[in-house]
Amino acid sequence: MTKTAVANKQAIIDIVRTNQVWESEEAAEKELYYYHIIDALNRKWETIGLNVSDAIQVFENGNDNQWTRIIESAPYNSGLSTNDLINMLNVSPEATGIRNDMQIILNTVERRNSFISRIVNVNGEDTFLLLHQMKDEYLQHDQLTDKQFMQLYTVNPVEALSMYFLLPIDIISYWEWRDCGGTYEKAIQYKREEPLMPFIQAIERAEDEAMDMAAGC
């Protein structure tokens, strides 16, 4: 079968040939078989191929909900860490953006297991898209409570803002926020009005408000 762009890049832990796809009178090397694959996320797939190498190529072409599909989801892993997930997905050390996003967005074991249950093909683009889809969902429906945010802000405002906006926020960005009058009260107000507001936009709004206040004086 023709090799195409790799859509499934996760490692294969095990592969087993099972039944013949259909009866064939052709030579044995032309007979198609089903194969069961266990991937690095501990999911079981079913795919087809003329042999093991061919089945792996079909698997790498990605899910089509017919010949190549997940037949058993991964079991819930109560000890799953972010580093575990990064290794299972084979995220390269150079992919610092995805690594940072995973650390911040998938910041609980429940979220990491949810990611595994929702990802299908594993590659950089699909990983990025799902991460940011989940980020938007968490910001709108499952972000820190006001009380949690305020408590964390008094201890570590940089970490609090990173978790509240689900963005990697550094000390320089925090200083910009603080110096233009940014407070946890303002962050809560802005996010109530616009849950998906990025932190840079929150800084710009706080700066505008500070300028308006100064002009009014």
C-alpha positions as CSV (number, residue, x, y, z in Angstrom):
1,M,0.0,0.0,0.0
2,T,1.2,3.5,-0.8
3,K,3.0,5.4,1.8
4,T,1.5,8.9,2.6
5,A,2.2,11.6,5.0
6,V,2.5,10.3,8.6
7,A,-0.6,11.3,10.6
8,N,0.1,8.9,13.5
9,K,3.5,9.4,15.0
10,Q,3.2,7.8,18.4
11,A,5.2,4.7,19.1
12,I,3.8,1.2,18.7
13,I,4.2,-1.0,21.8
14,D,2.8,-4.2,20.3
15,I,1.3,-5.5,17.0
16,V,-0.5,-8.8,16.4
17,R,-2.0,-10.2,13.3
18,T,-5.6,-11.5,13.7
19,N,-8.1,-12.6,11.1
20,Q,-8.0,-12.4,7.3
21,V,-10.0,-9.4,6.0
22,W,-11.7,-11.5,3.3
23,E,-11.3,-14.9,1.6
24,S,-8.7,-14.6,-1.2
25,E,-7.6,-17.0,-3.9
26,E,-4.5,-14.9,-4.6
27,A,-1.0,-15.7,-3.5
28,A,-0.5,-15.6,0.3
29,E,1.7,-12.5,0.1
30,K,-1.3,-10.6,-1.4
31,E,-3.8,-11.6,1.3
32,L,-5.0,-8.8,3.6
33,Y,-5.2,-9.3,7.4
34,Y,-6.5,-7.4,10.4
35,Y,-3.8,-6.3,12.8
36,H,-4.3,-5.1,16.4
37,I,-1.9,-2.4,17.6
38,I,-1.2,-1.1,21.1
39,D,0.1,2.4,20.9
40,A,2.2,4.4,23.3
41,L,-1.0,5.8,25.0
42,N,-2.1,2.3,25.7
43,R,-5.0,2.3,23.3
44,K,-5.8,-0.6,21.1
45,W,-6.2,0.0,17.3
46,E,-7.4,-2.2,14.5
47,T,-5.9,-1.8,11.1
48,I,-5.2,-3.9,8.0
49,G,-2.1,-4.9,6.0
50,L,-0.5,-7.4,3.8
51,N,2.2,-7.9,6.5
52,V,3.4,-6.2,9.7
53,S,5.3,-3.4,7.9
54,D,2.4,-2.7,5.6
55,A,0.0,-2.6,8.6
56,I,2.2,-0.1,10.4
57,Q,2.2,2.1,7.3
58,V,-1.6,2.0,7.2
59,F,-1.7,2.8,10.9
60,E,0.6,5.8,10.3
61,N,-1.8,7.1,7.6
62,G,-4.2,7.7,10.4
63,N,-7.7,6.9,11.6
64,D,-10.4,6.5,8.9
65,N,-13.1,5.0,11.2
66,Q,-13.3,1.9,9.0
67,W,-10.0,0.1,8.4
68,T,-8.0,2.0,10.9
69,R,-9.7,2.9,14.2
70,I,-9.4,2.8,17.9
71,I,-11.2,-0.3,19.3
72,E,-10.3,0.1,23.0
73,S,-9.6,3.4,24.8
74,A,-6.7,3.8,27.2
75,P,-7.5,3.0,30.8
76,Y,-7.6,5.9,33.3
77,N,-4.1,6.5,34.7
78,S,-4.3,8.0,38.2
79,G,-0.5,8.6,38.2
80,L,-0.1,10.2,34.8
81,S,2.2,13.2,34.9
82,T,2.8,15.9,32.3
83,N,6.3,14.5,31.6
84,D,4.8,11.0,31.2
85,L,2.3,12.4,28.6
86,I,5.0,14.4,26.8
87,N,7.1,11.2,26.5
88,M,4.1,9.1,25.4
89,L,3.3,11.5,22.7
90,N,7.0,11.7,21.7
91,V,7.0,15.5,21.8
92,S,10.5,16.6,20.7
93,P,12.6,18.8,23.0
94,E,12.5,21.5,20.3
95,A,8.7,21.7,20.5
96,T,8.9,24.1,23.5
97,G,5.6,25.7,22.7
98,I,3.6,22.5,22.9
99,R,5.6,21.3,26.0
100,N,4.8,24.6,27.8
101,D,1.2,24.5,26.7
102,M,0.8,21.0,28.1
103,Q,2.3,21.9,31.4
104,I,-0.1,24.8,31.9
105,I,-3.3,23.7,30.2
106,L,-3.2,20.0,31.3
107,N,-2.4,20.9,34.9
108,T,-4.4,18.1,36.6
109,V,-4.3,14.4,36.2
110,E,-8.0,14.5,35.1
111,R,-7.2,16.9,32.3
112,R,-4.3,14.8,31.1
113,N,-6.4,11.7,31.0
114,S,-9.1,13.6,29.2
115,F,-6.6,14.6,26.6
116,I,-5.7,11.0,26.0
117,S,-9.4,10.0,25.7
118,R,-10.0,12.8,23.1
119,I,-6.9,12.7,20.9
120,V,-7.1,10.3,17.9
121,N,-4.2,10.7,15.5
122,V,-1.0,11.8,17.3
123,N,1.0,14.4,15.5
124,G,2.1,18.0,16.2
125,E,-0.8,19.7,14.5
126,D,-3.5,17.5,16.1
127,T,-1.9,17.8,19.5
128,F,-1.8,21.6,19.2
129,L,-5.4,21.9,18.0
130,L,-6.8,19.7,20.8
131,L,-4.7,21.5,23.4
132,H,-6.1,24.9,22.4
133,Q,-9.7,23.6,22.0
134,M,-9.5,22.2,25.6
135,K,-7.9,25.4,26.8
136,D,-10.9,27.5,25.5
137,E,-13.3,25.0,27.1
138,Y,-11.5,25.3,30.5
139,L,-11.4,29.1,30.3
140,Q,-15.1,29.3,29.7
141,H,-16.4,26.5,31.9
142,D,-13.7,25.2,34.3
143,Q,-11.2,27.9,35.3
144,L,-10.0,28.7,38.8
145,T,-12.7,30.0,41.1
146,D,-12.3,33.6,42.3
147,K,-11.4,32.4,45.7
148,Q,-8.7,30.0,44.4
149,F,-7.3,32.7,42.2
150,M,-7.1,35.3,44.9
151,Q,-5.5,32.9,47.4
152,L,-2.8,31.9,44.8
153,Y,-2.3,35.5,43.7
154,T,-1.3,36.6,47.2
155,V,1.3,33.9,47.3
156,N,2.6,33.8,43.7
157,P,1.0,36.2,41.3
158,V,2.9,35.0,38.3
159,E,1.8,31.4,38.8
160,A,-1.8,32.6,39.6
161,L,-2.0,34.6,36.4
162,S,-0.5,31.7,34.3
163,M,-3.1,29.3,35.7
164,Y,-5.9,31.8,35.4
165,F,-5.2,32.7,31.8
166,L,-3.7,29.3,30.9
167,L,-0.7,31.0,29.4
168,P,3.0,31.0,30.2
169,I,3.4,34.3,31.9
170,D,6.8,35.5,33.0
171,I,7.9,38.0,35.6
172,I,8.4,40.8,33.0
173,S,4.8,40.5,31.9
174,Y,3.7,40.5,35.5
175,W,5.7,43.7,36.1
176,E,3.9,45.3,33.1
177,W,0.6,44.2,34.5
178,R,1.4,45.5,38.0
179,D,2.9,48.8,36.9
180,C,-0.3,49.7,34.9
181,G,-2.5,49.0,37.9
182,G,-3.2,45.4,37.3
183,T,-4.7,43.6,40.3
184,Y,-6.4,40.3,40.9
185,E,-9.7,42.2,41.1
186,K,-9.2,43.6,37.6
187,A,-8.2,40.1,36.3
188,I,-11.4,38.7,37.7
189,Q,-13.5,41.5,36.2
190,Y,-11.9,41.2,32.8
191,K,-12.3,37.4,32.7
192,R,-16.0,37.6,33.7
193,E,-16.6,39.9,30.8
194,E,-14.5,38.0,28.3
195,P,-13.3,34.5,29.5
196,L,-11.0,34.0,26.5
197,M,-9.2,37.3,26.9
198,P,-5.4,36.8,26.5
199,F,-3.2,38.3,29.1
200,I,-1.6,40.8,26.7
201,Q,-5.1,42.2,26.0
202,A,-5.7,42.5,29.8
203,I,-2.5,44.5,30.1
204,E,-3.5,46.8,27.3
205,R,-6.9,47.4,28.9
206,A,-5.4,48.1,32.3
207,E,-3.0,50.6,30.6
208,D,-5.9,52.3,28.8
209,E,-7.8,52.6,32.1
210,A,-4.7,54.0,33.9
211,M,-4.3,56.6,31.1
212,D,-7.9,57.6,31.2
213,M,-7.8,58.0,35.0
214,A,-4.6,60.1,34.7
215,A,-6.2,62.3,32.0
216,G,-9.3,62.7,34.2
217,C,-7.2,64.0,37.1
